[in-house]
Amino acid sequence: MKKRTRILAALLTMCVSISMLPFCTKAAEIPEDGDPGDYRLNGKIAPEFYDTPASAKARAVINNSKYQHASKFKDGYEIQTGIDVSYHQGNIDWKKVKAAGVQFAIIRAGYRSYGEGKLYPDKQVDNYIPAAINAGIPVGAYIFSQAITEKEAREEADYIISKVSKYKLKLPIVLDYEYVTPTLGRLATAKLSRAKKTKICNAFCARVASKGYTPMVYANRSMLTNDMYADQIDGKYKIWLAQYNTKVTYGRTYEYWQYSPTGRISGINDNNVDMNFRYVKQQETLKIKKTTQDSITMQWDPIEHASGYEVFKKNTADKYVKIATIEDADATTYTDTGLGKGEAGTYKVRAFLEEDAGEDYSPFTPAATGVTGIDGTALSAKGTALNRISLGWEQAADASGYIIQRYDSVKKSYTTIKTVTSPKTLSYTDADLDASKTYTYRIRAYKSVSGVKGYSGYTEAKAVTKKAETGRVSVSSVNFRKGPSTSYKSQGTLTRGKTVSVTGARGGWYKVTAKLNGTKKTGYVMKSYIKTGAGARIGFPSLKTQAVSRSKIKLSWKQIIGADGYEIVRYNTKKKAYKKIKTLTNPKTVSYTDKGLKKRTKYKYKIRAYQKNGTKKVYGFYSNPKNGMTR
């Protein structure tokens, strides 16, 4: 019995011990100083960081072209590649990291435990930060937060600053605000509202900013979109977005993008490392102010906290090389001298900053390209019509083309009227001019290098258009408009044969003066409706018809002064065209009888006068058609 009792007691002890194991295991999962980074850096990353399962497995490297950047970052931004690290990365050779192409690093300075909520430093913070700085890598710092009150957020801000204040950080101090897992850790189990989480982030940032540092909030897309009000943060502070994908689908503003947790970088042994992009807005303006045949002068906007400036120029290997250091904080121009004619130069400028500015240098300005001047060409001008002046010049050496300008006496300035894009084109006709008027032109040659032009000086020439010409309306009626377009209001109607004075042209319209209801007016008529030249100076006959008999129709008209004769045509109904029936060579003849016609038949006639010009005839306008009928 005693033996059985001892056996039962032993079995009972074993059962009690076994039954206690789950509780012991559970207690071991959340130690008081539990590092929230242990989970994600051991591969236990919350699914909301990933867009697709494939993105979780992708191995990230520097300069991988598969990553697509938002369109707003394509112009005016420098896109830098960087990493963020904690003690989990082990020993780091920062010189190798730098050589691998890493342009910045954000280093964990501490964390709040996800169990009891105490603050602890990262084991490597005082090794990583000075070593990274010594290797020439710009550094920022972050704290892995588990803050559930605004007070704790301010404590975390003070704590991280206490750990990094002895170092010269160039990048932001960051609140890493994320759950250990969606169900584990004091931040997850606190079940805070979106408003509360937002206030915690803003409290941290405000505290950091009050100490003279740049604050930033790190969070994944789900946290920013669903668990806080990002629009109440990103208007004041920077956002570091975590989204593991080849492109960002987050719709609000951000300045950093953590795109992968599985990067591999030389100098970080065999451990994975978080990979990031930083979007650095370039300085707003660098422009070419002036060029000569041997120099290019550039100008930039003053840069805040500048002690001076460095000027870089692109060489033949497409690399930027420093060509000047300007130790003057107020300098905003620089002239590159000793250049050749038509030589291109592409430049960038950056400021070196005051010691307390947080960084050694400003970002580079966008590149600006200038081309030195070339030799010009002489211009000639000649009036060839009432609305045209012909321009000519000789080919300029090394030119890509020419720019022609005309002086505007109203604006008192020159306006470009033509850019000639072929260096072999050596003439141009300006055709939208007024009669009897002097026009002044100037021309300069240009050389184009990658779309940027270098110019010669200007040369000028003057010419006078020819006198106004007499014109006549060539259609039955036409609108006499106030301007050279059908959109302008009509001032009235001009009928066939109406005499006008053509005083200029604008596109497909003549500028004319004519009497309208006894008043002289200026307006516009389409060119196709006005006939000019010698024919327009010949009078316009007015035709009458009279039935003489069953086979005859008499035509009559008034004598046209200056005419040498007349031509009469009759309409052929079968051929549907007019055919000449008589040429009269006596200018005093003012009638003609058409014979051999059919009785009681309608006929249609037109007549025009002509003048002799040697062996040729110059014809005036036909009269309006006139019908006649036999008896």
C-alpha positions in Angstrom: 0.0 0.0 0.0 2.8 2.3 0.9 4.6 1.4 -2.3 1.4 2.1 -4.3 1.0 5.4 -2.4 4.5 6.4 -3.3 4.0 5.6 -7.0 0.7 7.6 -7.1 2.4 10.5 -5.4 5.2 10.5 -7.9 2.8 10.4 -10.8 0.8 13.2 -9.3 4.0 15.3 -9.0 4.8 14.7 -12.7 1.4 15.7 -13.8 1.5 18.9 -11.8 4.9 19.7 -13.2 3.8 19.0 -16.8 0.6 21.0 -16.4 2.6 24.0 -15.3 4.8 24.0 -18.4 2.5 26.1 -20.7 2.3 28.9 -18.1 6.0 29.0 -17.7 6.4 29.1 -21.4 3.9 31.9 -21.7 5.6 33.9 -19.0 9.0 33.5 -20.9 7.5 35.0 -24.1 7.1 38.5 -22.6 10.1 39.4 -20.5 10.1 42.7 -18.8 12.8 44.1 -21.0 11.3 42.5 -24.2 12.9 44.1 -27.3 10.2 44.7 -29.9 12.8 44.5 -32.6 13.5 40.8 -31.8 10.3 39.7 -33.6 10.6 41.5 -36.9 14.4 41.1 -37.1 14.1 37.4 -36.6 11.8 37.3 -39.6 8.5 37.5 -37.7 7.2 40.6 -39.6 3.6 41.5 -39.5 1.8 40.9 -42.8 0.6 44.5 -43.1 4.2 45.4 -44.1 3.8 43.4 -47.3 1.7 43.9 -50.4 2.1 40.4 -51.8 3.7 37.2 -50.5 6.3 37.5 -53.3 7.5 40.8 -52.0 8.3 39.1 -48.7 10.8 36.8 -50.4 12.4 39.3 -52.7 16.1 39.9 -52.1 16.8 43.7 -52.2 20.0 45.2 -53.6 21.3 48.7 -54.2 20.4 50.3 -57.6 17.8 47.8 -58.5 15.8 49.2 -61.4 12.7 47.2 -60.6 11.6 49.8 -57.9 9.3 52.5 -59.3 9.3 55.9 -57.7 6.3 58.2 -57.5 6.1 60.7 -60.4 6.5 63.7 -58.1 10.0 62.5 -57.3 11.2 62.2 -60.9 12.0 65.9 -61.3 13.7 68.1 -58.8 14.6 65.3 -56.4 17.8 63.3 -55.7 16.9 59.7 -54.8 19.3 58.2 -52.3 19.6 54.6 -51.2 20.2 53.8 -47.5 19.7 51.3 -44.7 18.5 51.2 -41.1 20.2 49.0 -38.5 20.2 47.8 -34.9 22.4 45.5 -32.9 20.7 42.6 -34.7 23.0 43.3 -37.7 26.0 42.4 -35.6 29.5 43.8 -36.4 29.4 46.2 -39.4 32.3 47.3 -41.5 31.0 50.8 -42.3 33.7 51.6 -44.9 32.6 48.6 -46.9 29.0 49.7 -46.5 29.9 53.1 -47.9 31.8 51.6 -50.8 28.8 49.4 -51.6 26.8 52.5 -52.4 24.9 53.2 -49.2 24.2 57.0 -49.0 22.6 57.2 -45.6 21.9 55.2 -42.4 19.3 55.4 -39.7 20.6 53.7 -36.6 18.5 52.5 -33.7 19.4 54.3 -30.5 17.0 52.5 -28.2 13.6 51.0 -27.6 10.8 50.7 -25.1 10.2 47.1 -24.0 6.9 45.7 -25.1 6.2 44.0 -21.8 6.8 46.3 -18.8 7.5 49.4 -21.0 10.9 50.4 -19.8 13.4 52.3 -22.0 16.7 50.6 -23.0 19.6 51.6 -25.3 20.5 49.6 -28.4 23.6 47.6 -27.6 25.5 48.9 -30.7 24.4 52.6 -30.8 27.7 53.9 -29.5 29.6 51.7 -32.0 27.5 52.2 -35.1 27.0 56.0 -35.1 30.6 57.2 -34.8 31.8 54.5 -37.2 29.2 55.4 -39.8 30.0 59.1 -39.5 33.7 58.4 -39.8 33.0 56.5 -43.0 31.3 59.5 -44.4 27.7 58.3 -44.2 25.0 60.7 -43.1 23.3 59.3 -40.0 19.8 59.6 -38.3 18.5 57.7 -35.3 15.3 56.0 -34.3 13.7 54.6 -31.2 11.4 51.5 -31.4 8.4 52.9 -29.6 5.7 51.2 -27.5 4.4 54.5 -26.2 0.7 54.4 -25.2 0.5 58.0 -23.8 1.7 61.4 -24.9 3.8 61.5 -21.8 5.6 58.3 -22.8 6.1 59.8 -26.3 7.9 62.8 -24.8 10.0 60.5 -22.6 11.1 58.6 -25.6 12.0 61.8 -27.4 14.1 62.9 -24.4 15.7 59.4 -24.1 16.8 59.1 -27.7 18.2 62.7 -27.7 20.2 61.8 -24.6 21.8 58.9 -26.4 22.7 60.8 -29.6 23.3 64.4 -28.6 27.0 63.9 -28.5 27.0 63.0 -32.2 26.6 65.2 -35.2 23.5 63.7 -36.8 22.5 64.9 -40.3 19.2 63.1 -40.6 16.0 63.0 -38.6 15.3 61.6 -35.2 12.6 59.0 -35.7 9.7 57.5 -33.8 9.3 53.9 -35.0 5.6 53.4 -34.3 4.5 49.8 -35.0 3.1 46.8 -33.3 5.3 43.9 -32.2 2.6 41.8 -33.8 -1.0 42.7 -34.3 -1.9 41.0 -31.0 1.3 41.1 -29.0 2.9 44.0 -27.0 1.7 46.8 -24.9 0.9 49.1 -28.0 -1.2 46.4 -29.6 -3.1 45.4 -26.4 -3.8 49.0 -25.4 -6.2 49.2 -28.3 -5.8 53.0 -28.6 -8.0 55.1 -30.9 -6.7 56.6 -34.1 -6.9 60.0 -32.5 -4.8 58.9 -29.5 -2.1 57.3 -31.6 -1.9 60.5 -33.7 -1.5 62.6 -30.6 1.3 60.3 -29.4 3.2 60.7 -32.7 2.8 64.5 -32.7 3.9 64.7 -29.0 7.1 62.9 -29.9 7.8 65.1 -32.9 7.0 68.3 -31.1 9.4 67.4 -28.3 12.2 66.6 -30.8 11.6 69.8 -32.8 11.8 71.8 -29.6 15.3 70.5 -29.0 16.5 71.7 -32.4 16.3 68.3 -34.3 14.2 67.2 -37.3 11.5 64.7 -36.2 10.0 62.0 -38.3 7.5 59.2 -37.9 8.1 55.7 -39.2 5.0 53.5 -39.8 3.8 51.0 -42.3 1.0 51.8 -44.8 -1.7 50.0 -42.8 -0.8 51.9 -39.6 -0.8 55.3 -41.4 -4.0 54.6 -43.3 -6.1 52.7 -40.7 -4.7 53.3 -37.2 -3.9 57.0 -37.1 -4.7 60.3 -38.9 -1.7 60.8 -41.1 -3.1 64.1 -42.4 -2.6 65.5 -38.9 1.1 64.6 -38.9 2.5 64.9 -42.4 1.6 68.6 -42.7 4.1 69.4 -40.0 6.5 66.5 -39.8 8.3 64.0 -42.1 6.9 60.5 -42.8 9.0 57.4 -43.3 6.8 54.9 -45.0 7.3 51.1 -44.7 5.8 49.2 -47.7 7.5 46.1 -49.0 6.7 46.3 -52.7 8.3 47.4 -56.0 6.2 50.6 -55.9 4.3 52.7 -53.3 0.5 52.6 -53.3 0.2 54.8 -50.2 -1.7 58.0 -51.3 -0.3 60.6 -48.9 3.0 62.4 -48.6 6.3 60.7 -47.4 10.0 61.5 -47.6 11.5 58.1 -47.0 10.4 54.7 -48.2 11.5 51.4 -46.6 11.0 49.0 -49.4 12.5 45.7 -48.2 13.6 44.0 -45.0 15.8 41.5 -46.8 18.6 43.6 -48.2 22.2 42.3 -48.5 25.0 44.8 -48.2 28.8 44.3 -48.3 30.1 44.9 -44.8 27.1 43.5 -42.9 28.1 39.8 -42.8 25.3 37.5 -43.8 22.5 39.3 -42.1 19.5 40.8 -43.7 19.2 44.6 -43.5 16.3 47.0 -44.1 16.6 48.9 -47.4 15.3 52.4 -47.9 15.0 55.3 -50.3 15.4 58.9 -49.3 13.9 61.7 -51.5 16.0 64.8 -51.2 14.4 67.9 -52.7 17.1 69.8 -54.7 17.7 73.5 -54.5 15.1 75.3 -56.5 17.1 77.3 -59.0 20.4 77.3 -60.9 20.2 79.2 -64.2 22.6 80.4 -66.8 22.6 84.2 -66.5 25.0 85.2 -69.3 27.2 83.7 -72.0 30.0 85.2 -74.1 32.2 83.5 -76.7 34.6 82.4 -74.0 32.6 82.3 -70.7 29.4 81.0 -69.0 28.0 82.9 -66.0 25.6 81.0 -63.7 23.3 82.3 -60.9 21.6 80.5 -58.0 19.2 81.3 -55.2 20.8 81.9 -51.7 20.8 78.8 -49.6 19.9 79.0 -45.9 22.8 78.6 -43.4 25.4 78.7 -46.2 29.0 79.5 -45.4 30.0 79.4 -49.0 29.4 77.4 -52.2 31.1 74.7 -54.4 30.6 74.7 -58.2 30.8 71.4 -60.0 31.0 70.8 -63.8 30.3 67.6 -65.8 33.4 66.2 -67.5 33.6 64.1 -70.7 33.2 61.0 -68.6 29.8 62.3 -67.4 31.1 62.8 -63.9 30.8 66.1 -61.9 34.1 67.6 -60.9 34.5 70.5 -58.5 35.8 73.5 -60.4 35.4 76.2 -57.7 35.1 76.8 -54.0 33.5 80.2 -53.1 34.0 81.2 -49.5 31.4 83.8 -49.4 28.0 83.2 -48.0 26.4 86.0 -50.0 27.7 84.8 -53.4 25.1 83.9 -55.9 27.0 83.9 -59.2 30.0 82.3 -60.7 31.7 82.7 -64.2 33.5 79.8 -65.9 36.1 81.3 -68.2 38.6 80.3 -70.8 36.1 78.4 -72.9 35.9 78.1 -76.7 33.2 79.3 -79.1 30.1 77.1 -79.0 31.3 75.1 -76.0 28.8 73.6 -73.7 29.1 73.4 -69.9 26.8 71.6 -67.4 26.9 72.6 -63.8 25.6 72.0 -60.3 26.1 74.0 -57.1 25.9 73.1 -53.4 26.4 75.1 -50.3 28.8 74.1 -47.5 26.8 74.9 -44.3 27.4 76.5 -41.0 28.7 74.2 -38.3 25.4 74.0 -36.4 23.2 73.4 -39.5 23.1 69.7 -38.9 24.7 68.7 -42.3 28.0 69.5 -44.0 26.5 70.3 -47.3 23.1 71.3 -48.9 21.7 69.1 -51.6 22.9 69.9 -55.1 20.9 72.3 -57.3 19.4 70.8 -60.4 21.9 70.8 -63.3 22.0 73.8 -65.6 23.7 73.8 -69.0 25.0 76.8 -71.0 26.6 77.1 -74.4 29.1 79.9 -75.2 28.5 82.3 -78.1 29.4 81.8 -81.8 30.1 84.2 -84.7 27.1 85.9 -86.3 26.0 86.8 -89.8 25.1 89.9 -91.8 21.4 90.5 -92.6 19.9 92.2 -95.7 16.2 93.2 -96.3 14.1 94.3 -99.3 10.5 95.2 -99.7 9.0 92.9 -102.5 5.3 93.6 -102.2 2.8 95.8 -100.3 2.8 93.1 -97.5 6.1 91.4 -97.9 9.8 91.9 -97.1 12.4 89.4 -98.1 15.3 88.8 -95.7 18.7 87.1 -96.6 21.9 86.3 -94.9 25.1 84.3 -95.2 25.7 81.0 -93.4 27.3 81.4 -90.0 30.2 79.2 -89.0 29.2 76.4 -86.5 25.6 77.5 -86.5 22.6 75.1 -86.0 20.1 77.7 -87.1 19.0 81.3 -86.9 16.5 83.5 -84.9 14.8 86.4 -86.7 13.0 89.2 -84.8 11.0 92.2 -85.9 10.7 95.4 -84.0 7.3 96.3 -82.6 7.0 100.0 -82.5 3.9 99.8 -80.2 5.6 97.6 -77.6 9.0 99.2 -78.3 10.7 95.8 -78.3 11.6 93.0 -80.6 9.5 89.9 -81.2 10.7 86.6 -82.6 8.9 85.9 -85.9 10.9 82.9 -87.1 13.3 80.3 -85.8 15.2 78.7 -88.7 16.3 75.2 -87.7 18.5 74.5 -90.7 22.0 76.2 -90.9 21.7 76.1 -94.7 18.4 78.0 -94.9 19.5 81.5 -95.8 16.3 83.4 -96.6 12.9 84.2 -95.1 9.9 86.2 -96.3 7.9 88.2 -93.8 4.4 88.4 -95.4 2.0 89.9 -92.8 2.8 93.5 -93.2 1.3 96.9 -94.0 2.0 98.8 -97.2 4.4 101.8 -97.4 5.9 101.1 -94.0 9.4 100.8 -92.7 10.3 97.6 -90.8 13.4 96.8 -88.7 14.7 93.3 -88.3 17.5 91.6 -86.6 19.0 88.1 -86.8 21.4 86.0 -84.6 22.8 82.6 -85.2 22.7 79.9 -82.6 24.4 76.6 -81.9 22.3 73.9 -80.2 24.0 71.3 -77.8 21.5 68.8 -76.3 18.7 71.2 -76.7 20.6 74.2 -75.1 21.5 77.1 -77.4 24.5 79.4 -77.5 24.0 82.6 -79.5 25.9 85.1 -81.7 25.3 88.8 -81.4 22.5 90.5 -83.4 22.8 92.3 -86.8 20.1 94.6 -88.0 18.5 95.5 -91.4 15.6 97.8 -92.5 13.3 97.7 -95.5 10.1 99.5 -96.7 7.1 97.6 -98.1 5.7 98.7 -101.4 2.8 101.1 -101.9 -0.8 100.1 -101.4 -2.4 98.5 -104.4 -5.9 98.8 -106.0 -7.9 95.7 -105.6 -11.4 94.7 -106.6 -13.9 92.3 -105.0 -14.0 89.2 -107.3 -17.1 87.5 -105.9 -20.8 88.5 -105.8 -20.5 89.7 -102.2 -18.2 89.4 -99.2 -18.3 90.5 -95.6 -16.1 93.4 -94.7 -14.8 92.4 -91.2 -13.2 94.4 -88.4 -10.4 91.9 -88.0 -8.6 89.1 -89.9 -10.9 86.3 -88.8 -14.5 85.2 -89.3 -14.9 85.7 -85.5 -14.8 89.5 -86.0 -18.0 91.4 -86.6 -18.9 92.4 -90.2 -19.0 96.1 -90.9 -21.1 95.5 -94.1 -21.0 93.9 -97.5 -18.7 94.6 -100.5 -20.1 93.5 -103.9 -18.4 92.2 -107.0 -16.2 94.8 -108.7 -16.0 97.1 -105.6 -12.8 99.0 -105.7 -10.7 98.8 -102.5 -7.2 99.8 -101.5 -5.1 96.9 -100.3 -2.9 98.3 -97.5 -1.6 95.1 -95.8 -2.1 91.4 -95.0 -2.5 89.2 -92.0 -2.4 85.5 -92.8 -5.0 84.7 -95.3 -6.6 88.1 -95.1 -6.0 91.4 -96.9 -6.2 94.6 -94.9 -8.2 97.0 -97.1 -9.8 100.5 -97.1 -13.1 101.0 -98.9 -16.0 103.3 -99.0 -19.0 101.8 -97.2 -22.3 103.8 -97.4 -20.3 106.9 -98.3 -17.8 106.5 -95.4 -14.2 105.4 -95.8 -13.4 102.4 -93.5 -10.6 100.0 -92.9 -11.3 96.3 -92.5 -10.3 92.8 -93.6 -11.4 90.6 -96.5 -10.1 87.1 -97.3 -7.4 87.2 -100.0 -9.3 84.8 -102.2 -12.1 87.3 -102.6 -9.8 90.2 -103.7 -8.0 90.5 -107.0 -4.9 92.8 -107.2 -2.4 93.7 -109.8 -2.9 95.1 -113.3 -6.3 93.4 -113.8 -7.7 95.0 -110.7 -6.9 98.4 -112.2 -9.2 97.8 -115.2 -12.7 98.9 -114.9 -15.6 96.6 -114.2 -18.3 96.5 -116.9 -22.0 96.6 -116.1 -23.8 94.5 -118.7 -27.4 94.9 -120.1 -29.3 92.6 -122.5 -32.2 93.3 -124.9 -34.2 90.9 -127.1 -34.0 92.1 -130.7 -35.8 89.2 -132.5 -36.5 85.4 -132.3 -32.8 84.8 -133.0 -30.9 87.9 -131.7 -30.0 89.4 -128.3 -28.3 92.7 -128.0 -25.7 93.3 -125.3 -24.6 96.8 -124.2 -22.3 98.4 -121.6 -20.5 101.6 -120.8 -17.0 102.3 -122.1 -14.3 101.3 -119.6 -11.6 104.0 -119.5 -8.2 102.6 -120.2 -9.5 99.4 -121.8 -8.1 98.2 -125.2 -11.0 95.9 -125.8 -13.6 93.5 -124.5 -14.2 89.8 -124.3 -17.8 88.3 -124.2 -18.6 84.8 -123.0 -21.9 82.8 -123.1 -23.0 80.0 -120.8 -23.2 76.5 -122.4 -25.9 74.6 -120.6 -24.7 71.2 -122.0 -21.0 71.7 -121.0 -22.0 73.7 -117.9 -19.3 76.3 -118.6 -18.9 79.7 -120.2 -17.4 79.9 -123.7 -16.0 82.9 -125.5 -18.2 84.1 -128.3 -16.6 87.5 -129.2 -13.4 89.6 -128.7 -13.9 93.3 -129.5 -10.7 95.2 -130.3 -12.1 98.7 -130.4 -12.4 100.1 -126.8 -15.1 102.5 -127.9 -17.4 99.7 -129.0 -20.1 99.5 -126.3 -22.6 97.0 -127.8 -22.7 93.6 -129.5 -25.6 91.6 -131.0 -25.5 87.8 -130.6 -27.1 86.1 -133.6 -28.3 82.7 -134.6 -30.1 81.9 -131.4 -33.2 79.8 -130.8 -36.5 81.5 -130.3 -38.0 81.9 -126.8 -34.8 80.7 -125.2 -32.9 82.1 -122.2 -29.2 82.8 -122.5 -26.6 84.0 -119.9 -23.7 86.3 -120.6 -20.6 87.9 -119.0 -18.2 90.5 -120.3 -14.7 91.8 -119.2 -12.3 94.5 -120.4 -8.7 94.0 -121.2 -5.5 96.0 -121.6 -2.6 95.2 -123.9 0.8 94.6 -122.3 3.1 94.0 -125.3 1.9 90.8 -126.9 -0.1 89.8 -123.8 -3.5 90.8 -122.5 -4.2 91.8 -119.0 -7.8 91.1 -118.1 -10.1 92.8 -115.7 -13.0 91.1 -113.8 -16.0 89.6 -115.5 -19.2 91.5 -115.0 -22.0 89.9 -113.0 -23.9 87.3 -115.1 -26.8 88.8 -117.1 -29.7 86.8 -118.6 -31.4 87.5 -121.9 -34.2 85.8 -123.8 -35.1 85.7 -127.5 -38.6 86.5 -128.6 
